[in-house]
């Protein structure tokens, strides 16, 4: 760092630096290039016209943040805010322009009033977008997309993890595994390190933000092309590599090191690439803080783009991760540290997604063909003493693999004023699972009598390769001089594994949406739809101890949505939305062992669904959300969101009770200000209502603590208690220096800067002696195997945690 500062000091005499902006402009409906489009950097005299291939390149731009406007006769004007032009990296952006279609006296007029809208005719509401700059500069986001989107309306996190050690995504009170993720049209089931198999989440994301051009979140009114989405669809659009020169960036912080390169593979054929690698330093940070866990990970990402000709494009993507989660004895023991060692399993996990897609322009539209493969290898181990494991004290061993091979084909065309989309997908799924899990250890009294019989799960899954198929169709059109937009879709899915999976009728999922422009500034929207999700493979592949599958009778989880709202656009850069939503669930998986809905689970580091279930559960979530957004036009940008919601699920008793995600209130305020001399300040405030939780079963917890390392919850009192509300604020300061061909960004990011307490679920343990070398007992004797002479103790686990991170980014 000292060397870097010396370089900075020695370089201040350089003249004003400049940067480069380049990209492509295409028709959104046909994906054909739009030559002659006008590109303007507002509040400057800089601009250009796209060439015959739709490409443009502007050089000699003074380094700064700009608002870029792209216009073309007959198309809606596009405005991109807060585009940072630096001297280190050429900024490469692609624009897809939507035909306007407004005819006045045979002259087609472009409208500038909808540039800030995130919605489309198919999904006219419940849509938010974030650009790469908004993700990079988000306070407390740590360049992690999963954390950044928690600033958006309706998006919550798991208790104790907001700004903490998990980034589960809870959309409008739904479970973490109800969301789907697409990277350039390829489904990516895992976007987090140390993902919870059968669910989602983890301590940090996999995606490299330097690859991302835009993130789009749809929390309702999903297009029919997306299967398994019942709470949200995330669409990550990656940028295309620089076709003129090789460039890249390096990022170093207290938690990780990341390196990224992009450039041409063949300038003659315009083939480009993006490639990155990232290495975790969390294990060293946790060692410095004397924490007993050692998370260690690598991740990799790449994209290759090959425009074969004007109408045919081939792209290849790849993303992968290697994760290891282990333990070590702390130098200074405490009840909290010792609890962590034995309450969680050690994890060895690796995953990848690779995919290739071919896009072809056809008359009045285009088609997409994609082939991809997802892989997850998950290994969990847990012992009575994780720090000194002995095979005789093993209580958990899971060896599991999931492999999905996917083929998707869809066509989009505009025919007689209708936008039509239809297609099909086929997936071949392999799943292996070998599980040994001691649920209850056998306990014998002094006379040799069994006081607790052993409860053991021990099986090898007999899961055979499964074929999944689905077809969809969607039709959309505008009426009444384009003031009324209407879209309707239909989807059906099947599989050859579950008992009724071959029935298309049981997954018939219609959906429809409408939007009406009340004026140039106001739009009313409404949507209704039915959506289905197949249970996780951990459920489908579960078997009894004789190897017989027990969950073949499960049904697709169903969710019915009804959403309505208003959107107000007072200016091109300002947006307000108010929406109400209602979701009704059916066929929700319920645990046969403890009788609760599995939709309450998934926010830990174990496995969700590795047990016998029935799909008789129900659920409802409803509420409203408000969102205000100001894009950066001069110096200020900000977002304000508030959501009120209720989330309830039923178990075997069919009684709806608050779910684990029923926080009631979500409030987020994020703003930023750009000062002179490339200083930038960002501030985020977040409030989340108290999450429900379940008290411990005192007798079962005492009896099983020594073997399990955790307490046993009393599910007869499911979610009858609540944590206190959570609030915290994060601050980020950036300073950029632009040199002749290099940009340096030094940043300070402080999570929870004012030290607010972070309420989390209490943890059951036994009271320890003063030096934490042994448990205290009521009779002064060693603790008995059944814990009858131990002294129960609850760890409150709500101490404030302030996490400062300093780092730098070099663009070259």
C-alpha positions in Angstrom: 0.0 0.0 0.0 2.9 2.4 0.8 4.3 1.8 -2.7 1.0 2.5 -4.3 0.7 5.8 -2.4 4.2 6.8 -3.5 3.2 6.1 -7.1 0.2 8.2 -6.6 2.2 11.1 -5.2 4.7 10.9 -8.0 2.0 10.9 -10.7 0.0 13.9 -9.7 1.7 16.0 -12.3 0.1 14.1 -15.1 -2.3 16.0 -17.4 -6.0 15.4 -17.4 -6.7 11.8 -18.1 -9.2 10.4 -20.5 -11.1 7.2 -21.1 -12.9 5.2 -23.8 -16.6 4.2 -24.2 -17.6 1.5 -26.7 -20.4 -0.9 -27.3 -23.2 -2.2 -29.6 -26.8 -1.1 -30.2 -29.3 -3.7 -31.3 -33.1 -4.1 -31.8 -34.5 -5.8 -28.7 -37.1 -7.8 -30.7 -34.9 -9.0 -33.6 -31.4 -8.6 -32.0 -30.2 -7.1 -35.3 -27.8 -4.1 -35.2 -29.2 -0.6 -35.4 -26.8 1.5 -37.5 -27.3 5.3 -37.3 -28.3 5.3 -33.6 -27.2 8.4 -31.8 -25.0 8.1 -28.6 -24.7 11.2 -26.4 -23.0 11.9 -23.2 -25.3 14.4 -21.5 -24.0 17.7 -20.2 -21.2 17.5 -22.7 -20.5 17.9 -26.4 -19.4 14.3 -26.8 -21.3 12.0 -29.0 -21.2 9.7 -32.0 -23.3 7.6 -34.4 -23.3 3.8 -34.5 -21.8 2.3 -37.6 -23.3 -0.2 -40.1 -22.8 -3.1 -37.6 -24.3 -1.2 -34.7 -21.0 -0.6 -33.0 -19.7 2.6 -31.6 -16.5 3.8 -29.9 -15.8 7.2 -28.3 -12.2 8.1 -27.3 -10.7 11.0 -25.4 -13.5 11.3 -22.9 -12.5 13.2 -19.7 -12.7 10.8 -16.8 -15.9 11.3 -14.9 -19.4 9.8 -14.3 -21.8 10.3 -17.2 -25.4 9.9 -18.2 -25.5 8.2 -21.6 -28.5 8.6 -23.9 -29.1 6.4 -27.0 -31.8 7.4 -29.5 -33.0 6.2 -32.8 -36.1 7.2 -34.9 -38.9 4.7 -34.2 -37.4 3.4 -30.9 -37.8 4.3 -27.2 -34.8 6.3 -26.0 -32.5 4.6 -23.6 -30.8 6.4 -20.8 -28.0 4.8 -18.7 -27.1 6.6 -15.5 -23.9 6.8 -13.5 -21.6 5.3 -16.2 -18.1 5.7 -14.9 -15.4 6.5 -17.5 -11.9 5.8 -16.2 -8.5 5.8 -17.7 -7.7 2.2 -16.8 -10.5 0.1 -18.4 -12.4 0.9 -21.6 -16.1 0.9 -20.7 -18.0 -1.6 -22.9 -21.8 -1.5 -22.8 -24.5 -3.0 -25.0 -27.9 -1.4 -25.6 -31.1 -3.2 -26.7 -33.7 -0.7 -28.0 -37.4 -1.4 -28.0 -39.5 -0.2 -31.0 -41.8 2.6 -30.0 -44.6 1.9 -32.3 -46.4 5.2 -31.8 -47.6 6.6 -35.2 -48.5 10.2 -35.6 -49.2 11.4 -39.1 -47.1 8.5 -40.5 -44.1 9.8 -38.5 -42.7 7.5 -35.8 -42.0 9.4 -32.7 -39.6 8.3 -29.9 -40.8 8.5 -26.3 -38.4 9.6 -23.6 -40.8 9.0 -20.7 -40.1 5.3 -20.1 -36.3 5.2 -19.9 -36.3 4.6 -16.1 -38.8 1.8 -16.2 -37.4 -1.7 -15.3 -40.6 -3.5 -16.4 -41.6 -5.1 -19.7 -44.9 -6.0 -21.3 -44.6 -9.6 -20.0 -43.6 -8.5 -16.5 -45.1 -5.0 -16.0 -44.6 -4.9 -12.2 -42.5 -6.3 -9.4 -39.3 -5.7 -11.3 -36.2 -3.9 -10.2 -32.8 -3.4 -12.0 -29.3 -2.7 -10.7 -26.3 -1.7 -12.8 -22.8 -2.8 -12.2 -21.8 0.6 -10.7 -24.7 0.4 -8.2 -23.5 -3.0 -7.1 -19.9 -2.1 -6.8 -20.5 1.1 -4.8 -23.1 -0.4 -2.4 -22.1 0.2 1.2 -21.7 -3.1 3.1 -22.2 -5.0 -0.1 -18.6 -6.2 -0.4 -19.1 -6.6 -4.2 -21.6 -9.4 -3.4 -24.7 -9.3 -5.5 -26.7 -11.4 -3.1 -26.1 -8.8 -0.3 -26.7 -5.8 -2.5 -30.2 -6.8 -3.7 -31.3 -6.8 0.0 -31.7 -3.0 -0.6 -34.6 -3.7 -2.9 -38.3 -3.9 -1.8 -39.6 -7.2 -0.6 -36.1 -8.7 -0.1 -35.1 -9.9 3.3 -32.4 -12.1 4.9 -32.2 -14.8 7.6 -32.1 -13.8 11.2 -28.7 -12.9 12.5 -27.2 -12.8 9.0 -28.2 -9.4 7.8 -24.7 -8.0 7.2 -23.4 -11.1 8.9 -22.3 -14.6 7.8 -25.1 -15.6 5.5 -26.8 -14.0 2.5 -30.0 -16.1 2.0 -32.5 -14.3 -0.2 -36.0 -14.1 1.2 -38.5 -12.7 -1.3 -41.8 -11.5 0.0 -41.8 -14.0 2.9 -41.0 -17.1 0.7 -38.4 -19.7 1.5 -34.8 -19.3 0.3 -35.1 -22.1 -2.3 -38.0 -20.5 -4.2 -35.8 -18.3 -6.4 -34.1 -19.2 -9.7 -31.0 -17.6 -11.3 -30.1 -17.1 -14.9 -26.7 -16.0 -16.2 -27.0 -14.8 -19.9 -30.0 -17.1 -20.3 -28.3 -20.2 -18.7 -29.7 -21.4 -15.4 -27.2 -21.3 -12.6 -28.6 -23.1 -9.5 -25.7 -22.2 -7.2 -24.5 -18.6 -6.8 -23.0 -18.8 -3.3 -20.1 -20.5 -1.7 -20.9 -23.2 0.9 -24.5 -23.4 -0.5 -27.1 -25.2 1.6 -28.0 -28.3 -0.5 -31.8 -28.3 -1.1 -32.0 -24.6 -0.3 -29.7 -21.7 -1.1 -27.6 -19.1 0.6 -24.1 -19.1 2.0 -21.6 -16.7 3.4 -20.6 -15.0 0.1 -21.5 -15.0 -3.5 -19.7 -16.6 -6.4 -20.4 -14.1 -9.3 -17.8 -11.6 -10.1 -19.4 -8.2 -10.3 -16.8 -7.0 -12.9 -18.6 -9.4 -15.4 -22.1 -8.0 -14.7 -23.6 -5.3 -16.8 -27.1 -5.5 -15.2 -29.1 -7.5 -12.7 -32.9 -7.8 -13.1 -35.1 -9.1 -10.2 -38.7 -10.1 -10.9 -40.6 -10.9 -7.7 -43.9 -11.8 -9.5 -45.5 -12.1 -12.9 -42.7 -14.4 -14.2 -42.6 -15.1 -17.9 -43.7 -18.7 -18.8 -40.2 -19.6 -20.1 -38.9 -19.9 -16.5 -39.5 -23.2 -14.6 -39.3 -23.7 -10.9 -39.7 -20.0 -10.1 -42.3 -19.4 -7.3 -40.8 -16.4 -5.5 -38.4 -14.6 -7.9 -36.4 -14.8 -11.0 -32.9 -13.2 -11.1 -31.5 -12.4 -14.6 -27.8 -11.6 -14.6 -26.6 -10.0 -17.9 -22.9 -10.2 -18.5 -21.0 -7.7 -20.5 -19.1 -8.7 -23.7 -15.4 -8.6 -23.6 -13.4 -5.7 -25.1 -12.8 -6.5 -28.8 -10.0 -3.8 -29.2 -7.5 -4.6 -26.5 -6.7 -6.7 -23.4 -7.6 -5.1 -20.1 -8.4 -6.2 -16.6 -8.5 -5.4 -12.9 -7.2 -6.5 -9.6 -9.1 -6.3 -6.3 -7.6 -6.8 -2.9 -9.5 -6.5 0.4 -9.3 -7.9 3.9 -11.4 -10.9 2.8 -10.4 -11.8 -0.8 -8.2 -11.3 -3.8 -9.7 -11.2 -7.3 -8.2 -10.9 -10.8 -10.0 -10.4 -14.1 -8.9 -10.1 -17.7 -10.8 -9.5 -20.9 -10.0 -8.9 -24.5 -10.0 -10.2 -28.0 -9.3 -13.8 -28.9 -9.5 -13.0 -32.6 -9.9 -9.4 -33.7 -10.5 -10.6 -37.3 -13.5 -12.7 -36.2 -14.4 -10.3 -33.3 -14.2 -13.2 -30.7 -13.8 -11.9 -27.2 -13.4 -13.4 -23.7 -13.8 -12.6 -20.0 -12.0 -14.6 -17.3 -11.6 -14.2 -13.6 -10.2 -16.0 -10.5 -10.9 -15.2 -6.9 -9.2 -16.4 -3.7 -10.6 -16.1 -0.1 -8.6 -14.7 2.8 -11.4 -15.3 5.3 -9.5 -18.1 6.9 -6.6 -15.7 7.8 -9.0 -13.0 9.0 -10.8 -15.4 11.2 -7.5 -16.7 12.5 -6.5 -13.1 13.4 -9.8 -12.7 15.3 -9.3 -16.1 17.0 -12.5 -17.5 15.6 -12.7 -21.3 15.4 -14.1 -21.6 11.8 -11.9 -21.6 8.7 -13.8 -20.9 5.5 -11.6 -21.2 2.5 -12.7 -20.9 -1.1 -11.7 -20.3 -4.7 -14.0 -19.4 -7.6 -13.6 -19.0 -11.4 -15.7 -17.4 -14.1 -15.4 -17.1 -17.9 -17.3 -16.0 -21.0 -16.5 -16.3 -24.6 -18.5 -14.5 -27.3 -18.3 -15.3 -31.0 -20.5 -13.3 -33.5 -20.4 -15.9 -36.3 -22.1 -13.5 -38.7 -24.7 -10.6 -38.6 -27.5 -13.0 -37.6 -25.8 -15.8 -35.7 -24.1 -15.5 -32.3 -22.4 -18.2 -30.2 -21.5 -17.7 -26.5 -19.9 -19.9 -23.9 -20.1 -19.3 -20.1 -18.5 -21.1 -17.2 -18.6 -20.6 -13.4 -17.2 -22.7 -10.6 -16.3 -22.8 -7.0 -14.1 -24.9 -4.6 -15.1 -24.6 -0.9 -13.7 -25.9 2.3 -15.1 -25.2 5.8 -13.2 -26.6 8.7 -12.5 -25.9 12.4 -9.6 -25.3 14.7 -9.3 -24.8 18.5 -9.3 -21.1 19.5 -6.4 -19.8 21.5 -8.7 -18.2 24.0 -11.8 -20.4 24.5 -15.2 -19.0 25.2 -18.7 -20.7 25.4 -19.6 -19.0 22.1 -16.5 -20.2 20.2 -16.7 -23.8 21.6 -20.3 -24.0 20.7 -19.5 -23.1 17.0 -17.0 -26.0 16.7 -19.5 -28.7 17.5 -22.8 -27.2 16.2 -21.9 -27.1 12.5 -20.6 -29.8 10.1 -17.3 -29.4 8.2 -17.9 -28.9 4.5 -16.1 -29.8 1.4 -18.0 -28.6 -1.6 -17.3 -27.9 -5.3 -19.7 -26.9 -8.0 -19.8 -25.6 -11.6 -22.1 -24.5 -14.4 -21.0 -24.6 -18.0 -23.2 -23.6 -20.9 -23.2 -22.8 -24.6 -25.9 -20.9 -26.4 -26.6 -20.2 -30.0 -28.8 -17.2 -31.0 -30.1 -16.8 -34.5 -32.0 -13.9 -36.0 -35.0 -14.9 -38.1 -37.7 -12.8 -39.8 -39.4 -10.6 -37.2 -37.6 -12.3 -34.3 -34.9 -14.7 -33.2 -34.4 -18.2 -31.6 -32.2 -19.4 -28.8 -30.7 -22.8 -28.4 -28.7 -23.6 -25.2 -27.0 -26.6 -23.7 -25.7 -26.5 -20.2 -24.5 -28.7 -17.3 -24.7 -28.1 -13.6 -22.7 -30.0 -11.1 -22.6 -30.1 -7.2 -20.5 -32.3 -5.0 -21.3 -31.9 -1.4 -19.5 -33.6 1.5 -20.5 -33.0 5.2 -19.0 -34.5 8.3 -19.8 -34.0 11.9 -18.5 -35.6 15.1 -19.3 -35.3 18.8 -16.0 -33.4 18.9 -15.3 -31.8 15.6 -11.9 -30.5 16.7 -10.7 -34.0 17.6 -12.8 -36.3 15.3 -12.9 -40.0 16.0 -14.8 -42.3 13.8 -16.6 -43.9 16.7 -18.1 -40.5 17.6 -19.3 -39.7 14.1 -22.9 -38.4 13.9 -23.0 -37.2 10.3 -21.5 -38.3 7.0 -23.1 -37.1 3.7 -21.7 -37.7 0.3 -24.0 -36.3 -2.3 -23.8 -35.3 -6.0 -26.3 -33.5 -8.2 -25.8 -33.3 -12.0 -28.2 -31.6 -14.4 -27.8 -31.6 -18.2 -30.2 -29.1 -19.8 -31.3 -28.4 -23.3 -33.5 -25.4 -24.0 -35.0 -24.0 -27.2 -37.2 -21.0 -27.6 -38.5 -18.7 -30.4 -39.5 -15.0 -30.1 -41.3 -13.4 -33.0 -43.5 -10.3 -33.7 -46.5 -11.3 -35.8 -49.5 -9.0 -36.6 -48.7 -6.7 -33.7 -48.4 -9.7 -31.3 -45.1 -10.6 -29.6 -45.1 -14.4 -29.4 -42.7 -16.6 -27.5 -42.7 -20.4 -27.2 -40.3 -23.1 -26.5 -39.4 -26.3 -24.7 -36.8 -27.7 -22.4 -35.5 -31.1 -21.4 -33.3 -32.0 -18.4 -31.5 -35.3 -17.6 -30.8 -35.4 -13.8 -28.5 -37.6 -11.9 -28.4 -37.7 -8.1 -26.2 -39.7 -5.7 -26.6 -39.6 -1.9 -24.9 -41.7 0.8 -26.1 -40.6 4.2 -25.2 -41.6 7.8 -26.9 -39.5 10.4 -27.4 -40.1 14.1 -30.6 -38.3 14.9 -30.7 -39.6 18.5 -27.9 -41.6 20.2 -28.7 -44.7 22.2 -28.5 -43.9 26.0 -28.4 -46.5 28.7 -28.8 -45.9 32.4 -26.6 -47.3 35.2 -28.6 -50.5 35.3 -28.2 -51.2 31.6 -31.7 -50.2 30.6 -32.3 -48.3 27.4 -33.6 -44.8 28.3 -33.4 -43.6 24.7 -33.3 -45.9 21.7 -31.0 -45.0 18.8 -32.6 -43.1 15.9 -30.4 -43.5 12.8 -30.7 -42.5 9.1 -28.4 -44.7 7.0 -29.0 -45.2 3.3 -27.6 -45.1 -0.2 -30.1 -43.4 -2.5 -31.5 -45.6 -5.3 -32.3 -42.6 -7.4 -32.3 -43.4 -11.1 -31.6 -40.8 -13.8 -34.7 -38.6 -14.1 -36.0 -36.9 -17.2 -37.7 -33.5 -16.8 -39.5 -31.8 -19.6 -41.4 -28.6 -20.0 -43.1 -26.5 -22.7 -44.3 -22.9 -22.6 -46.0 -20.2 -24.7 -46.4 -16.5 -24.1 -48.3 -13.9 -26.1 -48.2 -10.1 -25.6 -49.6 -7.0 -27.3 -50.3 -3.4 -26.8 -53.7 -1.8 -27.5 -55.4 1.6 -27.3 -52.6 3.6 -28.9 -50.1 1.6 -26.8 -51.6 2.7 -23.5 -52.8 -0.8 -22.6 -50.3 -3.7 -22.5 -51.5 -7.3 -22.2 -49.6 -10.5 -21.8 -50.7 -14.1 -21.2 -48.6 -17.2 -20.8 -49.0 -20.9 -20.2 -46.5 -23.5 -19.0 -46.6 -27.3 -18.3 -43.9 -29.5 -16.8 -43.4 -33.2 -16.2 -40.9 -35.7 -14.8 -40.7 -39.5 -14.9 -39.7 -40.0 -11.3 -42.7 -39.0 -9.0 -45.9 -41.0 -9.1 -47.9 -38.4 -10.9 -45.0 -36.5 -12.5 -46.0 -37.7 -16.0 -49.3 -35.8 -15.8 -49.1 -32.4 -17.6 -52.4 -31.4 -16.3 -51.2 -31.2 -12.7 -48.6 -28.6 -13.5 -50.8 -26.5 -15.9 -49.7 -23.0 -14.9 -51.5 -20.1 -16.6 -50.6 -16.4 -16.0 -51.7 -13.0 -17.3 -50.7 -9.4 -16.7 -51.9 -6.0 -17.8 -50.6 -2.5 -17.6 -52.4 0.8 -18.4 -50.7 4.2 -18.9 -53.0 6.6 -17.0 -50.8 9.5 -18.2 -47.3 10.2 -19.2 -46.3 9.8 -15.6 -48.6 7.2 -14.1 -49.1 3.5 -14.9 -51.4 1.0 -13.3 -50.4 -2.7 -13.3 -52.0 -6.0 -12.3 -51.0 -9.6 -12.7 -52.2 -13.1 -11.7 -50.6 -16.5 -12.2 -50.0 -20.0 -11.0 -46.4 -21.3 -10.6 -44.9 -24.7 -9.8 -41.6 -26.0 -8.4 -40.4 -29.6 -8.2 -39.2 -30.6 -4.7 -35.4 -30.6 -4.2 -33.4 -33.7 -5.2 -32.6 -34.2 -1.5 -36.3 -35.0 -1.1 -36.8 -37.0 -4.3 -33.7 -39.1 -3.6 -34.3 -39.8 0.1 -34.7 -43.5 1.0 -35.3 -45.5 4.2 -32.6 -47.6 5.9 -33.4 -50.5 3.5 -32.7 -48.3 0.5 -36.4 -47.9 -0.6 -37.4 -44.5 -1.8 -40.1 -43.0 0.4 -40.9 -39.7 -1.3 -42.1 -40.7 -4.8 -45.6 -39.6 -4.0 -44.6 -35.9 -3.5 -46.2 -33.3 -5.7 -44.9 -30.1 -7.3 -45.1 -27.2 -4.8 -47.7 -24.7 -6.1 -47.9 -20.9 -5.6 -50.7 -18.7 -6.8 -49.9 -15.0 -7.1 -52.1 -11.9 -7.3 -50.3 -8.5 -7.6 -51.3 -5.0 -8.4 -49.7 -1.6 -8.2 -49.0 1.9 -9.4 -45.9 3.4 -10.9 -45.1 7.1 -11.0 -42.3 8.6 -13.1 -42.1 12.3 -12.4 -38.9 12.5 -14.5 -36.7 10.4 -16.6 -34.4 9.6 -13.6 -36.9 9.3 -10.8 -39.3 6.4 -10.1 -41.9 5.6 -7.4 -43.8 2.3 -7.1 -46.5 1.1 -4.7 -47.6 -2.6 -4.9 -49.8 -5.0 -3.0 -49.2 -8.8 -3.3 -50.8 -12.0 -2.2 -49.3 -15.5 -2.6 -51.1 -18.7 -1.7 -49.1 -22.0 -1.4 -50.2 -25.6 -1.7 -48.4 -29.0 -1.8 -45.7 -27.6 0.6 -43.3 -30.4 1.8 -43.9 -31.2 5.5 -41.5 -33.3 7.6 -42.9 -36.6 8.7 -40.4 -36.7 11.7 -41.3 -33.4 13.3 -44.5 -32.3 11.5 -43.4 -28.8 10.4 -43.2 -27.2 6.9 -39.8 -27.4 5.3 -40.4 -23.9 4.1 -39.3 -22.8 7.6 -35.9 -24.3 7.1 -32.8 -23.8 4.9 -31.0 -20.9 6.7 -28.1 -23.0 8.1 -25.1 -25.0 6.8 -26.7 -28.4 6.8 -28.9 -30.1 4.2 -32.5 -29.3 3.6 -35.0 -32.1 2.7 -32.9 -35.2 3.4 -35.8 -36.9 5.2 -39.3 -38.4 4.6 -41.9 -35.8 3.8 -45.5 -35.4 2.6 -46.7 -32.5 0.4 -49.8 -31.6 2.3 -48.7 -28.2 3.7 -50.2 -24.8 2.9 -49.0 -21.3 3.1 -49.9 -17.6 2.5 -47.8 -14.5 2.2 -49.3 -11.0 1.6 -48.4 -7.4 2.0 -47.5 -4.2 0.3 -44.2 -2.5 -0.7 -43.1 1.0 -1.5 -40.1 1.9 -3.6 -38.5 5.2 -4.5 -35.4 5.5 -6.7 -33.3 8.5 -7.9 -30.7 7.7 -10.5 -27.6 9.7 -10.5 -27.9 12.7 -12.8 -25.5 15.2 -11.2 -24.0 14.1 -7.9 -26.7 12.3 -5.9 -28.3 8.9 -6.2 -30.5 6.9 -3.8 -33.1 4.2 -3.1 -35.7 3.9 -0.4 -37.8 0.8 0.0 -40.3 -0.3 2.7 -42.2 -3.6 2.8 -44.9 -4.8 5.2 -45.8 -8.5 4.9 -47.1 -11.5 6.7 -45.8 -15.0 6.0 -47.5 -18.2 7.3 -47.2 -21.9 6.7 -48.9 -25.0 8.0 -47.5 -28.4 9.1 -49.3 -31.7 9.6 -52.0 -30.0 11.7 -52.9 -27.7 8.8 -52.8 -24.7 11.1 -51.2 -21.6 9.6 -48.5 -20.2 11.9 -45.9 -17.4 11.3 -43.0 -18.7 9.2 -39.3 -18.3 10.1 -39.2 -15.4 7.6 -42.2 -13.4 9.0 -40.3 -10.2 9.9 -43.3 -8.1 9.1 -41.2 -4.9 8.3 -38.4 -4.4 5.9 -36.9 -0.9 5.5 -33.9 0.0 3.5 -32.3 3.4 2.6 -29.3 3.6 0.3 -27.8 6.8 -1.0 -24.5 8.0 -2.5 -22.9 11.3 -3.3 -20.1 12.0 -5.7 -17.8 14.8 -4.6 -15.1 16.7 -6.5 -11.7 15.0 -7.2 -13.3 11.5 -7.5 -14.3 11.2 -3.8 -17.5 9.2 -3.3 -19.5 8.6 -0.1 -22.2 5.9 0.3 -24.5 5.2 3.2 -27.0 2.4 3.8 -29.5 2.0 6.6 -31.5 -1.2 7.1 -34.3 -2.1 9.5 -35.8 -5.6 9.7 -38.6 -6.6 12.1 -38.0 -9.4 14.6 -38.0 -12.9 13.1 -40.1 -15.7 14.8 -38.2 -18.6 16.4 -38.9 -21.8 18.2 -38.0 -22.5 21.9 -36.0 -25.5 22.8 -37.3 -28.8 24.1 -35.6 -28.7 27.5 -35.6 -32.5 28.1 -34.6 -33.6 24.6 -31.9 -30.9 24.5 -30.4 -31.9 27.8 -30.4 -35.6 26.8 -28.9 -35.1 23.3 -26.6 -32.1 23.6 -23.3 -34.0 24.2 -23.8 -36.0 21.0 -25.4 -33.4 18.7 -23.6 -30.3 19.9 -26.9 -28.3 19.6 -30.2 -28.1 21.4 -33.4 -29.8 20.1 -36.3 -27.5 19.2 -39.8 -27.9 20.5 -41.8 -27.9 17.3 -45.0 -28.1 19.2 -44.4 -24.4 19.9 -43.2 -23.6 16.4 -42.2 -19.9 16.0 -44.1 -18.8 19.1 -41.2 -16.4 20.1 -39.7 -13.5 18.3 -36.3 -11.8 18.2 -36.0 -8.1 18.7 -35.9 -5.9 15.6 -32.7 -5.4 13.7 -31.2 -2.2 12.5 -27.7 -1.3 11.2 -26.0 1.1 9.0 -23.0 0.7 6.6 -20.8 3.4 5.2 -18.4 3.3 2.3 -15.8 5.9 1.1 -14.1 5.6 -2.3 -11.3 7.7 -3.7 -10.2 7.2 -7.4 -7.1 8.3 -9.1 -6.9 8.1 -12.9 -3.5 7.9 -14.5 -2.5 7.7 -18.1 -3.6 4.0 -18.6 -4.5 3.0 -15.0 -7.2 3.7 -12.5 -6.7 3.1 -8.7 -9.7 3.0 -6.4 -9.0 2.8 -2.7 -12.0 2.2 -0.5 -13.0 1.9 3.1 -16.2 -0.1 3.8 -17.5 -0.4 7.4 -20.4 -2.7 8.1 -22.6 -1.7 11.1 -20.5 1.3 11.8 -22.4 2.5 14.9 -22.2 -1.0 16.5 -25.9 -2.0 16.7 -26.6 -5.3 18.3 -27.4 -8.1 15.8 -30.2 -10.3 17.3 -29.9 -14.0 16.4 -31.5 -17.2 17.5 -30.4 -18.3 21.0 -28.1 -21.3 21.2 -28.5 -24.1 23.7 -25.4 -25.4 25.6 -24.2 -26.4 29.0 -22.6 -23.9 31.4 -18.8 -24.1 31.5 -16.3 -23.4 34.2 -14.3 -20.2 34.5 -11.5 -21.3 32.1 -13.9 -23.0 29.7 -12.1 -26.4 30.0 -15.1 -28.4 31.1 -18.8 -28.3 31.9 -20.1 -27.5 35.3 -22.5 -30.0 36.9 -24.9 -30.0 39.8 -23.1 -32.7 41.7 -19.5 -31.8 40.9 -19.0 -35.0 38.9 -18.3 -35.3 35.2 -21.3 -34.6 33.1 -23.4 -37.8 32.5 -24.1 -39.0 28.9 -27.7 -38.0 29.2 -26.8 -34.6 30.6 -28.9 -35.1 33.7 -26.4 -33.4 36.0 -25.5 -30.6 33.5 -26.6 -27.0 33.9 -28.4 -25.7 30.8 -27.4 -22.4 29.5 -28.6 -20.2 26.5 -26.1 -18.1 24.5 -27.9 -15.0 23.4 -25.5 -14.3 20.5 -26.5 -10.7 20.0 -23.2 -8.9 20.5 -22.6 -6.0 18.1 -20.2 -6.6 15.3 -18.4 -3.8 13.5 -16.6 -5.0 10.4 -14.2 -2.5 8.7 -12.8 -3.5 5.3 -10.1 -1.5 3.5 -9.0 -2.5 0.0 -8.1 -1.3 -3.5 -9.0 -1.9 -7.1 -6.6 -1.4 -9.9 -7.9 -1.2 -13.5 -5.4 -1.5 -16.3 
